[in-house]
């Protein structure tokens, strides 16, 4: 029992009376040592739906899909841009070729006219035949330039169409790949979730069993202590039980705590004259009396 050492005889009397009442009515062991209940935390688990997993994993895979699609489509898109540039530039080339053909035609026509004037054959059949041949040559060249331009543009268009087809095919292949990965990832996430849920349930059941056992053990122990308390209260505390509980240790500590602050002779005389000391000290009375007598003799 916790208490402060007395500094006066009145305080000593009060402390001894409290110790006597406390131990003789067995208030110490049962009331002073409450049994603790086992404390264990259970695992918390919030289950995600399949749609929630699909949304979460899709967000992760979409970034990877976009990056892979961009990487694999890049060559095809570059091919498309190359042929698009050639296709758009061909009109300029066609106009340049037509202009060159026209300039060549104008030069040849000028020479033919000059020769005809010099020879004065401007209305002759020979001149007219040469003029018709020159115009026919010019028209054929213009037609050829047009045909060649159309052929080139058709080739460029086919190359562009192929590049676009390759882009679409690549996008489809990558999309199918990640669709399969998503299904695998969702299935794996659900499997791991089920495993964790089973493990958490098993762990929580074990924890609950331990908690129930702890509560039952506590109830049984407290019931046993209550029965022991009632038993001892009914029959009274034996001297051996008082010694085991620490009653005599506390009483001697209180008595010495006070009397060792008093001169040896006065302490001895007061101790001997106090009729309550044999009651409080019991079988230890003579031992304490002898100790104070030796103290008195040593001081004198």
SVG drawing of the C-alpha trace seen along z (x, -y; Angstrom):
<svg xmlns="http://www.w3.org/2000/svg" viewBox="-18 -38 44 57">
<polyline fill="none" stroke="black" stroke-width="0.4" points="0.0,0.0 1.3,-3.5 1.5,-6.0 3.7,-8.9 5.9,-8.3 4.3,-9.9 6.1,-12.9 3.9,-13.0 2.5,-10.5 -1.0,-11.4 -0.1,-10.7 1.5,-7.4 -1.7,-6.3 -3.7,-7.3 -1.4,-5.4 -1.3,-2.3 -5.1,-2.2 -5.4,-2.6 -2.9,0.2 -4.7,2.5 -8.1,1.9 -6.7,2.2 -4.9,5.5 -7.2,7.2 -10.1,6.6 -8.1,7.8 -8.5,4.7 -5.1,4.8 -4.7,7.7 -8.1,7.6 -8.7,3.9 -5.1,2.9 -4.3,5.2 -7.0,4.9 -6.6,7.4 -5.9,6.0 -7.9,6.9 -5.9,8.0 -5.9,5.3 -5.4,6.3 -6.2,4.4 -8.1,6.0 -7.3,5.5 -9.6,3.2 -10.5,4.0 -12.5,2.1 -13.4,4.2 -13.3,2.6 -15.8,3.5 -14.6,4.9 -15.6,1.6 -13.6,-0.4 -10.5,1.8 -11.1,1.5 -11.3,-2.3 -8.1,-2.5 -6.1,-0.1 -7.3,-1.7 -5.9,-5.0 -2.5,-3.4 -2.5,-1.4 -3.8,-4.3 -0.6,-6.2 1.5,-3.2 -0.8,-2.5 -0.5,-6.1 3.3,-6.0 3.6,-2.7 1.1,-3.7 3.0,-7.0 6.3,-5.1 5.1,-2.4 3.0,-4.8 5.8,-7.4 7.5,-5.7 4.1,-5.4 3.1,-8.9 6.5,-10.2 6.0,-8.2 2.6,-9.8 3.9,-13.3 6.7,-12.6 4.4,-11.6 1.9,-14.3 4.6,-16.9 5.5,-15.3 1.8,-15.2 1.3,-18.8 4.5,-19.9 3.7,-18.0 1.3,-20.7 4.1,-23.2 6.4,-20.8 3.7,-20.3 3.3,-24.1 7.0,-24.5 7.2,-21.7 4.3,-23.2 5.9,-26.6 9.2,-25.1 7.4,-23.3 5.6,-26.5 8.8,-28.5 10.5,-25.9 7.4,-25.9 7.6,-29.7 11.2,-29.6 10.7,-27.0 7.7,-28.9 9.7,-32.1 12.5,-30.4 10.1,-28.8 8.3,-32.1 11.6,-33.9 12.8,-31.3 9.4,-31.4 9.5,-35.2 13.1,-35.1 12.3,-32.6 8.9,-34.2 7.1,-30.9 4.6,-32.0 1.6,-30.6 3.2,-27.6 2.1,-24.1 5.6,-23.2 5.4,-26.0 1.9,-25.1 2.9,-21.4 5.9,-22.4 3.7,-24.7 1.1,-21.9 3.9,-19.4 5.3,-22.0 1.8,-22.5 1.2,-18.8 4.5,-18.2 3.7,-20.9 0.3,-19.5 1.7,-16.0 4.3,-17.3 1.6,-19.1 -0.4,-15.9 2.6,-13.9 3.4,-16.3 -0.2,-16.0 -0.1,-12.2 3.2,-12.0 2.0,-14.4 -1.3,-12.4 0.7,-9.1 3.1,-10.5 0.2,-11.9 -1.6,-8.6 1.6,-6.8 1.9,-9.4 -1.8,-8.9 -1.3,-5.1 1.7,-5.5 -0.3,-7.9 -3.2,-5.5 -0.8,-2.7 0.7,-4.8 -2.7,-5.7 -3.7,-2.0 -0.5,-1.0 -1.2,-3.7 -4.8,-2.3 -3.5,1.3 -0.8,0.4 -3.3,-1.5 -5.7,1.5 -2.9,4.0 -1.7,1.9 -5.3,1.4 -6.0,5.1 -2.7,5.8 -3.7,3.4 -7.3,4.6 -5.9,8.1 -3.5,6.6 -6.3,4.8 -8.4,8.0 -5.4,9.8 -4.6,7.0 -8.3,6.8 -8.5,10.5 -5.2,10.5 -6.3,7.6 -9.6,9.3 -7.7,12.5 -5.2,10.7 -8.1,8.9 -9.9,12.1 -6.7,13.6 -6.2,10.6 -9.9,10.6 -9.6,14.3 -6.4,13.7 -7.8,10.6 -10.9,12.5 -8.8,15.4 -6.6,13.0 -9.6,11.1 -11.2,14.3 -8.0,15.3 -7.9,11.9 -11.5,12.2 -10.9,15.7 -8.0,14.3 -10.0,11.3 -12.9,13.5 -10.5,15.8 -8.9,12.9 -12.3,11.5 -13.3,15.0 -10.0,15.5 -10.3,12.1 -13.8,12.8 -12.8,16.2 -9.8,14.7 -11.8,11.9 -14.5,14.3 -11.8,16.4 -10.4,13.3 -13.8,12.2 -14.4,15.6 -11.0,15.5 -11.8,12.0 -15.2,13.1 -13.7,16.2 -10.9,14.3 -13.3,11.6 -15.6,14.2 -12.9,16.0 -10.4,13.2 -6.9,12.8 -4.3,15.2 -1.0,14.0 0.8,15.8 -1.4,14.1 -0.7,10.7 3.0,11.4 2.6,12.5 0.5,9.4 3.2,7.1 1.2,5.9 4.1,6.2 6.5,4.6 4.3,1.6 3.6,1.4 7.3,1.6 8.2,-1.0 5.6,-3.4 6.7,-2.8 10.4,-3.2 9.6,-6.2 8.2,-8.0 10.3,-6.7 13.7,-7.2 12.9,-10.9 12.6,-10.9 15.5,-10.6 16.3,-6.9 15.3,-7.0 12.1,-8.9 11.2,-6.7 11.7,-3.5 9.7,-4.9 6.8,-6.0 6.8,-2.7 6.7,-0.6 3.9,-2.8 1.7,-2.5 -0.8,0.3 -1.7,0.4 1.8,1.4 1.4,5.1 -1.9,5.2 -0.4,3.6 2.9,5.4 1.7,8.8 4.5,11.4 7.0,8.7 6.4,6.6 9.2,8.1 11.7,7.9 11.0,4.1 11.0,3.6 14.5,5.2 15.7,3.0 14.6,-0.2 16.1,1.0 19.5,1.5 19.2,-1.9 18.5,-3.4 21.4,-1.6 23.8,-2.6 22.8,-6.3 23.3,-6.5"/>
</svg>
